[in-house]
Amino acid sequence: MVARPCATYTVTGPADGPVVTIAVFEFRTAEGRAMDNVKETIPAVAPGATVTRTVTAPLAPPDSLLGGRVHIGTVRTLPAAEAPAATGPCPPSGVRVYADEGDAAMGLRAVGLHLENCGTRPLSLDGYPAVQPLDEDHRALPDVRVLQGGEAVAAGTGADGPARPFSLRPGERAQAGLVWRNTTEAGDPVNAPYVRVRWQPGAAPVMVVPELDLGTTGRLAVGPWKPARDNG
């Protein structure tokens, strides 16, 4: 049996505070051809501390592809206080917010935002998530226009329609969506790896990583909160 390739790596906590690190590792052949990608989420590491971990390829390569290397691809960092989690302990607010992996087709991009009432009381929603696109250094991008309603960019994504009031019982979920195009024309393309999300104005922020490749459109549409389709 051929063993799956693996690599050991270290992560050192930055001096300015604990962060959650998301890293993509690229398994390549000796000739540089891609075999597999693995995304690793490394929990917060205290400032100055170092942890050692191992990443393993999902599949064992055929004998002809042995002798390859592991390259570090994209690395993203999230302030530990703003890192989302789809599972685990419920935040003190009783509200859990996170993003999915999204979908891309013919230049149209869509990423789902998900909200769970993990508290003990009903939760009322009526409106849109407050979102702020951020660059690689977590700085705001004031030239990006955030538009309400997914139809401001494209219809049929599920992020369209008006905002309507509704209530979530404990354990129920809501969903919204981010919609954009990566069309590139005149000007410099804009990339916003991060988006800071507040489920309502004044709520504690959560930072997600939708990797917005906005092209030169400068437009990001956000849909209203709606009850999740899988609520009982």
Secondary structure as GFF3:
##gff-version 3
##sequence-region A 1 232
A	DSSP	beta_strand	6	12	.	.	.	ID=ss1
A	DSSP	beta_strand	19	28	.	.	.	ID=ss2
A	DSSP	beta_strand	34	45	.	.	.	ID=ss3
A	DSSP	beta_strand	50	56	.	.	.	ID=ss4
A	DSSP	three_ten_helix	63	65	.	.	.	ID=ss5
A	DSSP	beta_strand	69	79	.	.	.	ID=ss6
A	DSSP	three_ten_helix	80	82	.	.	.	ID=ss7
A	DSSP	beta_strand	95	99	.	.	.	ID=ss8
A	DSSP	beta_strand	103	105	.	.	.	ID=ss9
A	DSSP	beta_strand	108	117	.	.	.	ID=ss10
A	DSSP	beta_strand	123	125	.	.	.	ID=ss11
A	DSSP	beta_strand	130	134	.	.	.	ID=ss12
A	DSSP	beta_strand	145	148	.	.	.	ID=ss13
A	DSSP	three_ten_helix	150	152	.	.	.	ID=ss14
A	DSSP	beta_strand	166	168	.	.	.	ID=ss15
A	DSSP	beta_strand	173	181	.	.	.	ID=ss16
A	DSSP	beta_strand	191	192	.	.	.	ID=ss17
A	DSSP	beta_strand	194	198	.	.	.	ID=ss18
A	DSSP	beta_strand	206	208	.	.	.	ID=ss19
A	DSSP	beta_strand	212	213	.	.	.	ID=ss20
A	DSSP	beta_strand	219	222	.	.	.	ID=ss21
A	DSSP	beta_strand	226	227	.	.	.	ID=ss22
###
